[in-house]
Amino acid sequence: MMTDKPHSYANPGPLGLMGFGMTTVLLNLHNAGLVSIGSAILAMGLVFGGAAQIFAGLLEFVNGNTFGLTAFTSYGAFWISFVLLIVLPHFGVIPASSPALIGSYLTIWGIFTAILFVATLKASKELQVVFGTLVALFLLLAAGEFTGQSIFTTIAGYEGIVCGFSAIYLAAKELLQ
């Protein structure tokens, strides 16, 4: 007689964390002033930062992980919207947003991330570092937009590299254990 075995699903966390981390490092190399923005950053944002994270988030839903669902699908949508903010005005589809509106966009993402950071207080220290540094990244980028002072963006770039590598570290830890 056959018995029903419970299903065992793969952990989509490393995929989502790598999509987030690698894309964050790449963009923040630009924010730090180390590289120019280009198709590599935008393609990574659209496909790995965007689509792959949304896919990971949907898989977290299957696993019953509300935090993973919310975080990965939201930041996947962030990356897609970020690419569209750059590409659509470039092709004249819509006008570019003002610095005040981009600052507001980054601030609201910082607030959302702060809420998720509070949720990480019940999780690992590594996840707290990812979300804590991401809150700082959004607020530094917003400060750069609101003030027009490029020093905020440059500092955010270096801080964002740390944020991205913290996500890559956590992805590797989960993947290799």
NUZAKOL-221468 format. One line per 4 residues: number of its first residue (from 1); their letters; for each residue x, y, z of C-alpha. Coordinates in pm, 1 decimal. Layout:
N
NUM	A	X Y Z | ...
// end
This chain:
177
1	MMTD	0.0 0.0 0.0 | 131.6 345.6 -94.1 | 150.9 612.1 169.7 | 138.2 981.6 103.5
5	KPHS	469.7 1143.2 177.1 | 472.9 1512.1 258.6 | 611.6 1720.4 -24.3 | 958.7 1859.5 17.6
9	YANP	1015.5 2186.1 -165.6 | 1339.0 2358.3 -250.4 | 1432.6 2677.4 -68.0 | 1384.2 2974.5 -305.1
13	GPLG	1560.5 3208.8 -61.1 | 1908.1 3183.5 -216.0 | 1768.0 3265.6 -561.5 | 1588.2 3573.2 -432.0
17	LMGF	1881.7 3686.2 -218.7 | 2128.8 3643.0 -506.5 | 1896.9 3830.6 -742.7 | 1870.9 4112.5 -492.4
21	GMTT	2234.8 4109.9 -381.6 | 2405.8 4088.1 -719.0 | 2179.8 4354.8 -871.4 | 2228.9 4581.2 -570.4
25	VLLN	2608.0 4552.2 -590.7 | 2605.7 4627.2 -962.8 | 2384.2 4937.4 -934.6 | 2578.0 5069.4 -638.1
29	LHNA	2906.4 5046.3 -824.2 | 2742.8 5318.1 -1035.1 | 2610.8 5512.2 -734.4 | 2960.8 5509.6 -582.3
33	GLVS	3092.1 5661.7 -905.4 | 3300.2 5357.9 -1000.6 | 3116.6 5272.7 -1327.8 | 2871.2 5441.6 -1563.4
37	IGSA	2513.9 5324.5 -1577.8 | 2459.1 5097.7 -1874.4 | 2273.1 4806.6 -2019.7 | 2440.8 4555.8 -1784.0
41	ILAM	2286.1 4727.1 -1481.9 | 1945.7 4772.7 -1643.9 | 1930.7 4417.5 -1781.2 | 2035.2 4274.3 -1444.1
45	GLVF	1770.1 4487.8 -1272.9 | 1497.2 4374.9 -1507.8 | 1575.7 4003.4 -1524.7 | 1762.9 3891.7 -1212.2
49	GGAA	1670.9 4167.4 -968.5 | 1315.9 4187.2 -1101.2 | 1179.6 3870.2 -1257.3 | 1389.3 3617.5 -1063.6
53	QIFA	1298.0 3777.5 -730.3 | 928.8 3775.9 -815.7 | 962.5 3408.6 -908.4 | 1139.4 3341.0 -574.9
57	GLLE	864.6 3527.0 -391.9 | 594.4 3315.9 -554.1 | 784.3 3004.2 -452.0 | 799.7 3138.8 -95.6
61	FVNG	418.8 3155.6 -111.8 | 411.8 2782.8 -191.1 | 638.0 2726.9 110.4 | 403.0 2929.1 333.4
65	NTFG	661.5 3203.4 397.6 | 473.6 3534.4 409.1 | 789.9 3736.8 475.6 | 973.2 3582.6 177.6
69	LTAF	668.5 3629.3 -45.6 | 634.0 3993.9 53.1 | 1004.4 4081.4 38.3 | 1101.7 3906.1 -283.9
73	TSYG	795.5 4001.0 -489.2 | 812.6 4360.5 -365.0 | 1181.8 4411.7 -438.9 | 1140.2 4231.5 -770.7
77	AFWI	872.4 4488.4 -853.7 | 1105.0 4763.1 -725.6 | 1377.6 4660.2 -970.8 | 1137.5 4646.3 -1264.1
81	SFVL	993.0 4986.1 -1173.7 | 1344.8 5128.8 -1129.0 | 1444.0 5018.1 -1480.0 | 1122.4 5165.5 -1619.0
85	LIVL	1193.6 5496.3 -1441.1 | 1514.3 5517.6 -1645.3 | 1408.5 5362.2 -1975.9 | 1062.9 5512.1 -2035.0
89	PHFG	1175.6 5878.7 -2020.9 | 1481.9 5792.0 -2230.9 | 1253.1 5682.9 -2514.7 | 1013.6 5973.9 -2463.6
93	VIPA	727.4 5754.0 -2345.1 | 677.7 5962.8 -2030.4 | 863.8 6260.7 -1884.9 | 1134.0 6197.2 -1626.0
97	SSPA	1032.8 6235.1 -1261.2 | 1157.7 6532.3 -1062.6 | 1424.5 6483.8 -794.6 | 1156.2 6549.0 -531.4
101	LIGS	938.7 6271.1 -672.2 | 1233.1 6028.0 -697.3 | 1325.2 6124.4 -338.6 | 968.7 6044.9 -233.3
105	YLTI	982.1 5713.5 -422.8 | 1303.1 5618.9 -241.0 | 1166.7 5736.9 95.6 | 851.7 5525.4 69.2
109	WGIF	1067.4 5224.5 -18.3 | 1279.8 5307.1 287.4 | 969.7 5311.4 508.0 | 849.7 4980.4 363.8
113	TAIL	1195.7 4833.5 419.3 | 1198.9 4959.3 779.7 | 876.1 4765.2 840.4 | 1038.7 4453.1 697.9
117	FVAT	1349.9 4522.2 907.4 | 1136.1 4512.7 1223.5 | 1005.0 4173.3 1109.1 | 1366.4 4048.8 1078.5
121	LKAS	1422.8 4103.9 1450.5 | 1277.2 3753.7 1493.6 | 1514.2 3614.1 1227.9 | 1888.3 3573.2 1179.9
125	KELQ	2142.8 3849.2 1237.9 | 2247.2 3815.7 872.6 | 1894.8 3897.7 754.4 | 1886.4 4191.8 993.5
129	VVFG	2206.9 4324.4 835.5 | 2059.2 4292.5 484.3 | 1746.5 4486.3 574.9 | 1916.3 4733.3 809.6
133	TLVA	2167.2 4833.1 544.6 | 1888.4 4849.8 285.8 | 1695.0 5099.2 501.3 | 2009.0 5313.9 521.2
137	LFLL	2062.9 5280.8 144.7 | 1714.9 5403.2 55.7 | 1735.6 5694.8 299.1 | 2080.6 5802.2 176.0
141	LAAG	1965.3 5786.7 -185.7 | 1653.0 5985.7 -95.9 | 1868.4 6247.3 80.7 | 2075.6 6279.5 -236.0
145	EFTG	1764.0 6341.8 -444.0 | 1605.5 6586.1 -199.2 | 1921.5 6791.1 -141.9 | 2092.5 6760.8 -478.7
149	QSIF	2416.1 6680.1 -291.7 | 2598.8 6401.4 -475.9 | 2795.3 6307.2 -163.1 | 2483.3 6131.4 -31.6
153	TTIA	2460.3 5921.3 -347.2 | 2830.8 5838.6 -336.5 | 2810.8 5730.2 28.4 | 2494.4 5535.0 -55.5
157	GYEG	2684.8 5360.6 -333.2 | 2950.5 5225.7 -99.8 | 2690.9 5141.3 165.0 | 2481.0 4967.9 -104.6
161	IVCG	2777.7 4753.2 -204.9 | 2795.0 4635.3 156.8 | 2416.9 4572.7 153.2 | 2436.9 4371.7 -168.1
165	FSAI	2728.6 4161.9 -51.9 | 2548.8 4092.6 278.0 | 2261.8 3943.1 75.2 | 2505.7 3742.0 -138.2
169	YLAA	2669.9 3611.6 180.5 | 2335.5 3502.0 324.0 | 2236.1 3339.2 -5.6 | 2563.2 3146.0 -14.5
173	KELL	2521.2 3042.2 348.7 | 2170.6 2908.4 282.0 | 2274.5 2742.2 -42.2 | 2580.0 2570.2 99.4
177	Q	2439.0 2438.4 426.9
// end
